[in-house]
Amino acid sequence: MRDFTAQQYRLSRRAFLSASLAAAGGLALAACGGSSATSAGGNNYTLALILGVKGDPFYITMQKGAEAKAKELGVTLLVDGPAQWSATLQTPIVNAYVARKVDAILIAPCDKQAMIAPLQQASNAGIKVITVDTYIGDGDYVHGPVTFPLSYIGSDNVQGGKIAGEALIKAIGGHGKIYIQNTVPGTSTTDQREQGCKEAIEATHGAVTLVGVDFNGDSAAKAAEQTTAMLQRVPDLAGIFGTNIYGSEGAAQAVKNAHKQGQVKIANFDAPEQAIIDLKNNVVDIVIAQKPADMGSIGVQYAVDALKGNMSAIQKRVPTGYVIITRDNVDTPEAQAAIYKSS
């Protein structure tokens, strides 16, 4: 069993590559309802970053990383995203940026199938497409069914789910019952995290059993309701894996309400400030921090490389790694730097 206490999982050794993206153009920004970051000079490119959902600390952190890189390189960055995790709401944002004739789109697709067609239209219009965090098709842009995106930049989510599962299994003593709190079926990242956790459970050869998986629709309130029902049905539940911010937050609230802190162990995927508070208060036991700022920064850099014709600098798949945060290392500089921003 790996020691997760203070180890950072680095899934790519590639250095950040060269150059970046996007300066002013065209219509008023209000047409897309987003925000912009601009610095004088640069290459006169316009880049659009389309988030999975507005207001989520993960995507706020991604936006900050992208904005910092855009400022460093002297380019314009436009940012928008739907108010809820929904391909139906995300598609018009893509269409608006296509109409605006931006040079490149960085996007966290809300659905791996439904977002193929609108992004294909963007690519057909000559817009460079890069996916960050989530992907379309099967994420294999070399041999898979969808190959037009230039790159998929994000965590190895099967491995991330397996890391979380293994850490949770260790926390419960290697045997017992585990429950998975998931979000929206068809979301590439969380589907894979569930898969990875299940692989970790299967590797125990029956010592650990999965008692259920629920989908909360990206609602912490619904996750709390579902987890409360599970705690009532399975009073000897040993551990819970929350596949993203909302599932983890709702599960933690349900465990607190049931006064089972410490008794029911929780592996929290994603590292908002509330997760760190819950960790310090012994409600959550493991926090898996992704690197959304890196995703945004590398995406900006890749987009400009592509616009400059420097395709040799671009990798089709860039895993961005994790930081595992526990009570033993939560106050270290590395762990503190990995906590997501709320504003």
N, C-alpha and C positions, 0 to 999 in steps of 0.2 A: 504493500500500500504506500502511495506517495505521501510525503509530509507536505501538507498544504499551508503550514502556518505562515511562512513568509516568502514563499517562492513566487516569482513572477513568471508567468508562462509567456515566452516570446515565440510566436508562431511564424515570424518571418525575420530573416537576417538582412533583408535588403534595406539599404539606406534609403531615406527619402530621396527622390530623384530631382530633376531639374525643373525650373521655371514655373509660371502659372498664369493667370487668366483674367480676363473680362473687363472692359471699360464701357463707358456710357453709351447708350443708344436709344433711340426711338421714343416710344410712347411713354406717358406718365406711369410711374410705378403703381399707382392705384389700380391700374388695369388688372394687375395680378394680386392686389391686396397684400403685398409683402413689404419687406424692408430691404435696404441696400447698404453696402459698405463700399466706399470708393476712396481711392488714393490717386493723387495726381501722377501723371506719367504712365508708364506701362505700355501695353501693346494694343490698346484700343479694342479689347475683346470684352464681351458681356457673357457672364456665366450665371446660370440660375441654379440655386440649390433648393430642391423641393423636399421638405422634411416629411417624415411619416405622419407626424401629428404635431401641431403647434403646442407649446407650453410644457412638453415632456422634458424633464431635466436631461435625459439622454440626448435629445435633439438640440436643446439649448447649448449643451456642451459641444456637440458636433458643429453647430453654427459658429460658435466662438473660435474653434480651430480653423474653420474655413475662412472666417473673416480675418483672422490674424495673418494667414498665408496670403490672402488677397491684398491686404494692406502692405505686407512686406514686398510683394511683387508689383505693386502699383497698378492694380486692376480693379474692376467693378464686380461686385458680387450682389446679386438679387436673391432674396430669400423669401420663401412662402411655404405654406403647408396647410392641409385640411385641419379643421377644428376637431375632427374625430378620425380614428383609423378606418379609412374607407376608400376603396378604389373609386367608388362613385363620386366622392368628393375630390379625390386627388386628380382624376382625369381632366376636369376643366382647367385646373392649374397648369397641367402639361400643355393643353391646347392653347392656353393664353400665351405661354412663353414661346410656343411654336409660331403663333401669329406675330409675336413681337420680333421674331427672327434672332433670338439669342444665338450665340456661337456654340454653347455647350450646356447640357443639362446634367447635373448631379442629382440623383434621386434615390430615396429609400422607398421602393415600391410597396404599396399597401397590400398587394396581392400578386403572387408569382405568375398567375395566368391572366387575370383581368387587365394587368398593366402592360402586357406585351403589345397589343395593337396600338395604343396611343404613343408608346415609346418607339415603335416601329415607324409610325408616321413622322415622328421627330427626326429619326435617323434618315428617313427617305428625303426629308427636307434639308439635309446637309448638316444637321445639328449633331455634335458629338454627344454620345450618351454614356454615362458612367453610373453604375449603381453602387450605393454606399449602404452599409448595414444589411439591407435585404437585397434579394435578387429576383430576376424573372426567369421563367423556364426552370431548369434544374441548377442554375448557377454556373454551369460549365460552359463558358463562352468560347471554348475551342472546339469541343467535340459534341456538345449538347444540342438540343433542338433549337435554341436561340443563341446566335453568335454575333449579332450586330453590336451589342454594348462593347465598349473598349476595355472595360475592366469591372470586376466585382471586388470592392474594397470593404472588408468587414471581418468579423470574428469567424473562426472555425467553430460553428455552433454545435455540431455533433460532439466535437471534443469538449466544448464548454459545458454541454449538458452532462457529459461523462465525468468531467472534473467535479461538477456540482454533485452528481450522484455518488461518486466515490467518497467525496468529503462528507456527505450526509450519512452514508453507510458507516463510515468511520466514527462519526459523531454519535450514532445510535448504538455503537458497540458491535457492529457487524451482523446484527440480526434484528428482525422486526418488520413492521408494516409501514410502507411509504405511500404517500398520496402526492399526485402532481396537480398543481394549480396552473392551467395554461390559459391562453388568451383567445385568439381568433383562429379557427382552423383555416389552413391555406396560407398562413403567414410563414414564409420560408424559414426565418430564424428560429421562431419558437417551436415549429414542427421539428426542426433538427435538434433543438435542446431536449425536447421530450424523448426523441429517439436515443440521444446519447445517455440520458438518465436511465432509460429502459435497458440499454446495453450494460450499464454498470450493475443494475439490479439482477439481470440475467446471469452475470458473471459470478454471483454469489451462490448459484446452483440451489436456490430454494431457501437459503438462510434469510433472505430479505424478499418480501412479496409486495407487489404493487396492488393496492386495494381500490384504486380508481383514478380517473383523470376527468377534470371538469374544465370547461371553457367559460371565461368570465366576460368576453367581449370588451376587454380593456376597461373594465370597471372594478375598482378596488372594493366598492360597496357590494357588488355581486360576488366577488371573490370571497369576501368575509362571510356572506350569507351561505355560500356553498361550503366553505370550510367549516363553518359552525355545524351544518348538517352532517358533514363527514365525521366530525369529532363526536357527535351524538351517536352515529351509526357504528363507529369503530372506536370505542372508548380507549382501547390500548394502542391507538395510532402512535407510531414512534417518530416519524419524520415527514416533513413536507418540503417539496421542491417547487418554488415559484419561478416560472419561466421568464417573467419580466417584472418590471416595477409594480404593475397593478396586482398581479397574482400574489407577489411576495408581500406587498403592503396589506392586502386584504387578509391573507393567511395569518400574518403577524397580529392583526387586530382581533381576529377570531380567537387565536391562542391566548391573547391577553384577556379577552372577555371571559374565556373559560378558565382563567387562572391556571393555565398549564405551561407558563413560561419555564423553560429548562427541562420540563418533562417531554414536550414535543419539540424536537429539533427542527430548525428551519434553515434551508439553504436558499439564499436570496440572490437571484440573478439580476444584476444591475445595481448601481451604487449611488442612489440619490441620498440626500442628507438624512431623510427619515430612516433609511436602512441602517445608517451608521448610528443614529440614536438608538434604534432597536437593538443593534448589536451590543452597544455599551450597556444597555439595560437588560441584557440576557434574554431577550425575546427572540432574536435571530442569532444564529451560530456561525454562519459563513456568508460572506458577501462576495459575489463574483463581479468584479468591475471590468467592464469592457473599456475600449479606448476610442470613444466617439470623436474626440478632438483630432486624433490622428487620422481617422477616416475622412473627416472634412478637409484637413490639411493636404493629405495625399491626393484626394480627389481634385482639389483645385490645381495642384501641381501637375497631375496627369492631364487634365483638360488642356492646359496651356502647352504642354509637351505635344499633345495631339494636334493642336491648332498650328503649332510651329512646324509640324511634320516630323517631329522627333519620336517616331513610333517605337524605335528600339529601346526607349527608356520606359516603356509601358509594359507591365506584366498583366496578363489576363485575370489573375487571381492574386490578391494581396491579403493574407491573414494578418490581423493587427494585434492579436494577443490579449492577455488578461492580467489583472493583478488580483490575487486572492487575499481578501482582508478578513482577519479574525481578531478576537480580543487581544491576542498576543502582539499583533503588529499594527493595530489600527492607528496608533499615534506616530508611526514612522513617517518620514517625508514622502516615501514612495506611496504609501497607502493614502495619505492625505491628499497628494496630488491626483490620485485616481478618482476621488469623489466627484460626482457630477455637479454641475452648476445649476442653480435654480433661477438665476436671472443674469 
